[in-house]
Amino acid sequence: MITDTLRQQHKEILDMLDRPEMAAELIHFVESVHHPLEEQELFPFLDKQKCLAAGGPKCSFFMGIRLELDPLGGMKKSLQNFFAKTSFRPEPYPTLPWLTPQSPLSLPFEEHAVGADLAQSLLFLLKPENKELHTQFFAGIYKDYCRLLKMHVDKEDNCLFIIYEQAMRTTR
């Protein structure tokens, strides 16, 4: 089952978070392996499931956090500050043509997009010619990236994957 693979990947991601010296490896794994798998396999399957709207056991909890605390809003403001003080601009994150703003999947997808901006910013700061900027910005952006990944993993493990597994049982 795809969720077994993704859960194993989550463990690998969480193991790397406390090691900023592995930032480039973490970013590659998340942005080039993990998120594409979700966007190509998990999200399209879930989008077709009627049970998606009902959510999983903690989906309302995660929506409440999003609405009340808006953790992505703070990360976006930090990124805008970084962009305003540097010449760096990330590549736009590709969209999924079938994904609408009304879909519950737009929330984890938005996390992928913000995560990609954070990841690209970190890779920019890791370049030797950006050593001065690295000293000024890396720790804050890396902290946001780690916080986002922890939230994202928790949301997927306790909401999306449960919905996926329920849907798989009913489609067999």
Secondary structure as UniProt FT lines:
FT   HELIX           2..16
FT   TURN            17..18
FT   HELIX           20..22
FT   HELIX           23..28
FT   HELIX           29..34
FT   HELIX           35..37
FT   HELIX           38..42
FT   HELIX           43..47
FT   HELIX           50..52
FT   TURN            53..54
FT   TURN            57..58
FT   HELIX           59..69
FT   HELIX           71..85
FT   TURN            97..98
FT   TURN            101..102
FT   TURN            104..105
FT   HELIX           106..126
FT   HELIX           128..130
FT   HELIX           131..155
FT   HELIX           156..160
FT   HELIX           161..171
//
